[in-house]
Amino acid sequence: MAKAKVAVLKTRPETVIDDYQKLMDLAEFDKFLTKGKTTILKDNISWHFLFPGANTTPWQLEGTIKKLKSSGYDDLVAVNNETVVTNAFKGGELNKLTPVFKKYNIPEKYNFLPQDIKWIPYKPKAKMNVLYEIYPEGIYIPDYFLDKNVLHLPTMKTHIYTTTTGAMKNAFGGLLNTRRHYTHSVIHKTLVDLLAIQKEIHTGIFAVTDGTTCGNGPGPRTMIPVEKDYILASGDCVAIDAVASKMMGFDPMSLEYIRLAHEQGLGVGNPSEIEIVGENISKVNFKFFVGDNVPSYVGDALWFSPLKVFQKLFFHTPLVYLFVLGSFFYHDFLWYPTKGKKAVNEFMNTKWGKLFQSY
């Protein structure tokens, strides 16, 4: 497999919009996104509340849009998704992404609204690792995704089930419907299957990752925000996730989703086979950790312990709403008011928090 290229830059609020545009040039984005095709902007809303490190940042979005528009990519459309515990509309507003879309006249579509997007059966050409086992009735994808570019906008953060999360995980909400929680016990293989599908249906794939404020700890929501001032871009989703994971302090090839994608030829996960352009990050190690929170203890018990034999009872029946309610209560009404708001208030006094307030 040929070497992959990942662009990495150090940035600051005063230059971040221009730096994102330089970053995309360094990563040769126009080699990966087909001109004349619609480009889907797939943002990442891990939590509808503002929480630093959890969600696509407005400067990440704006810098990317400006570069695309100035390079002749005029047909841009945002496609948003919800999860059982996140609200897409609230997330766009509270994280100041919706104002950026409005500023640049970019329409927003929602993959859970039938008037926006229809779900159609799809038979992948690639051999699936687990999706047919999870969905024996067939695999369904949004019809709107066919024959279009996609540009992923994740952040650098840890994750209680995948250790790290980024460009590959960002497809999870867009390509799977509201029953995506069925896949949690085989989440790594699911992400690999989704990347294989993306490579078949999209005319181009590119990723821009924000690490200005990263998330450390039991992500993708209940994290410790850490200022790191890095931004990354690549046409290889596996490679950008591998580099981000290594910067966070993890061995990329020890992470199942990166290793499997590398072994199946869907991208480059071995850092020795990735060319880094821009910043010298050879000695970068954030020494991040994952840890646990209440949902991860419950998830570990029900998805990965001997109790997983009851998965269909817990998650394929109305009983799932008890877990949804529990997660919603824990995140929004327990953790956020007691710990999250303190972290947000501290963030607002940082240089990136002040930039956020300018939007």
N, C-alpha and C positions, 0 to 999 in steps of 0.2 A: 504494500500500500504506500502511495506517495505521502511525503510529509505534509502535515496540515499546518496552516498558519493561523496564529492567534495574535491579534494586536492588543497591547496593553499600554495604557498611559496613566501617569499621575496627573491629577487635575485639582482645580480649586474653583470656588463659586464664580469668581470674576471671569474665568476663561472656559467654564465647563461646556457651554453651548458650542463654542468654536472647537474645543478639544474633541467633542463627540464627532464633529465633522471630519477632523483630522484622523481620528481613530478609524472611521469607516473607510477612508481612503487607504490607510495603512493596511487594513484587512482586505482591500480590493473588493468591496461589497458589490460593485457592478459586474463582477464575474459570476456572481451567484444569484442575482436577481434579474430576471428576464425583462428587458425593456418592452413596453407596450402591453404588459399584463397588469391587472389589478394587483396591488400589494396589500395584503392583510397585515395590519398592525395588531399583534396579539400581545396586549399588555398582561401584567401579572398582578392580580388582586388577591393576595393571600388572606387579607382581612379587610372588611369594608371600613373599619376605623383607620384613621391615620396612625401608623406605627412605623418608626424609622427602621429600614432594613427589610420590611415585610413586602412592600409593594413597589411597582414601577414608580420612578420619580418623575415629576413634571419636567425637569431639565433633561433627563434621559430621553423622554418622549419628544420634547421640543427640538433638541439637537439632532435627533434621528430624522424627524420630519423635515427640518430645514435642509439637511443634506440630501434627502431623497428628492425633494421638490426642486432644489437647485441643479440636480443631476438629471432632470427630465422624467422622474417618476411622479407623474401628476395624479394618477388614479390610485388614491390611498383610501382605505376603508378600515375602520377599527371594528374588530369583532370581539365582543365581551362574553364572558360566561359567569354563571353563578355556581356556588356549591351549596350544600345543604345548610351551611352556617355562614355564608357570605352573601351580601346583597350587592349586585353589580352597580345599580344606580347610585346607592349611597357611597360605595367605594370610589366610583369615578369622581363624585363631587368632593368628598372629604379628603381625597388624596390629590385633588386639583389636576386630575387628568382631563376631565370633561371640559374645563375652560380652555385647555390647550387644543383639544379637538375642535372646539368652536372657533378659536382664534385662527386656525388654519383651514377652516371650512371642510373638515373631515367628517363624513357621516359615520354614525355608530350603529352597528347591528348587534343583536343579542341572540346567541345560538339557542336560547331556551324559549324564544318567542316564535310561534309558528308563522306569524306574518313576516318575519325577517328571514328565517332559515328553516328549511325542511330537512329532515333526517332520512337518508336513503340507505338501502342495503349496499354493502361493498364487499367484494371478494378480493382480498389482497393476492398479488402474484407471489409475494414472498411467503415463505413458510412461517406461520405464527408460532410463537413459543407457548402462549397461554390464552390468547383472546377467544379462540373457539371453545376452550374448556369453560371459560367464564360466561360466554354468551353463545350457548349451543344453538340458539334460534337464529344466529347470524350476527355479523358485525355491521353496525350502522354508523355513518359519518354525516356531517353537515354537507348538503349538496353544494353550498356556496364555496366550499374550500377547493373544489375541483378546478384545475387549470388556472390557479392563481399563485402568486408568490406569497410567502409568509415570512414575517420578520418578528422574531420573539424578543421580548423586552423583560427578562427576569432580573432579579437582584442576587447579590452574593449572600447566601445564608445557609444555615444548617437546617436539617429536617429530621424529625423524630423517627421516620420510617425509612428514609433513603440516605441518611447521614448528611448529604448535601443536596441542594436542589438548584436547578437553573434552567437552561434552554430546553433540555429534553423533557423535564417535568412540566414545562410551560405548555406543552401540547396536551397534557392530561385533561385539563378543563375544556379545551376547545374541541378535541376530537372525540371525547366520550360524553355520553349523555348523563342525566342525573343519577343513573345507576352505577356511576363509576366507582362508588365505594365497594362494589362487589370485588374489585381487583386488589384491594389493599394487601391481602396476604401474599400476593405475587406481584407486588408493585414494580420491582426491578425489571422483571421480564415484560410486564405490561408496557413500560416506557420504551423498551427496545422494540416491541411490536409496533408501537405508535410511530416511532421514528421510521421504521420500514414503510409504513403506510404513507407517511408524509413524503417520503422520497418518490413514491409512486404518483401521488395526486397533485403535488405542487410543482409549479414551473420554476421555483427557486426557493431556497431556504437560507436565512441569515439570522444571526443573533447578536444582540447588543446587551451586555450585562453591566448593571450599575453596582459599583462597590464603593460609592462615596461614603455611605453609612451602611455597614454590613450587619447581619443578624447572627449572633452567637448564642448557642444554647438550644433549648427544646423548641425549635422552629417547626413550622414556618410563621408562627405568630408570637408565642410567649418567649421572646428572646431578649438578649442584652444587646442594645445598639452599640456599635463600635465604629468610630470614624476611621476610614482607611484611605479615602481619596483616590481610589483606583476605578478605572473604567476599562471594559474589555469588549472585543468584537471579533467575530469569526464566521466564515461560511460553513464551518463544521461544528455542529451542536455537541458532538461527543468531545471534541478537542477543547472547546471553550469551557465546558463543564469540568473537564479534567484539569485544566489550568487553574480554574477558580478553586477547585477542590484542593489542589496542591498548595495554592496560596493560603487557603484556610488551615492547612496543616494536616491534611489527610493524604493517604496514598491512593491516587485515583484508581489504580488497577485492583485495589482491594474492595472497591465499591462495585457491587454486582452489576448495576445498570451500565456503568462505564465499561467494565471488563467485557460483558456480553456484547455490547454494541461494537466494541473494538474487534472481538473475535469473529463476529458475524459480518464484518466489513462495512459497517454503517457509518464509520468515522474512525478517528484516531484517538485512542485513550491513553496510550503509553507516552508519558512526557518526553521520553528520549526521541520520539518520532514527531514531535511538534516544534515548529519554528516559532519562536516568540519575537515579535517585532515591536519596536517602540521603547519600552522600559526594560531595564535589566532587573528581573525578578528572581534571579538564581538563589538569592539568600532570603527571600520573603517567606515567612512562616507566621501566620497570625495565631497559631496554637489554639484554634477554636476547639470546642467540645460540643457534644449534643445534649447529653443529660436526659432527664425525664420530667414530665408533668402529669397531671391527673389523666388526660386523654391518652397519653402514651402508655401508661400502666394498664388502662382498660383495653386499649388496642392490642398491646403485647399479649394480654391474657386471651383475648377472643380471636385474634388472627394468627398468633404464632405458637401458643401453648397447646397442650392436648385438648383444650376447650374449643379449638378451631373446628372440631367435628360438628359443633352446633352453629356454625356460621350462617347456614341458610335459615335456620330458625331465627337467629338474632337480626340478620341483615336483609333477608329476602321476604320478610313478612312485616306487617304493621308494627312489630316490636322495634323496628329500626328507629321509629320516631321517638322512642324513649331515649335512645343514645344521641339522636340529633338534638333533642331538647336539653339533655345533660351537657353536651358540648357547647351549645349556644349559651346556656346559663353560666357555665364555667368561664368561657372566654369573655363574653360581653358584660356579664353582671357580677362576676367575682374577680377574675384576674385583672381585667382592664381598669376598673375603678380603683383597685387597691395597689396595683403595681404598674400597669401600663401607662396610666396618665402621668405618673411621676417621671417615667422614662421619656414620655412625649414632652413634658415641660422642660426637662433637662436638654432635650434635643433642640427645642426652640431657641435656646441660648447659644447653640453652636453656630458655626459659620454656615452649615448646611440648613439648619433650622431657620436662620435668618433669610436665606435664599428662598426657602419654601414659603415663608410668609410674604415674599414679594410677588408671588403668583396670585 
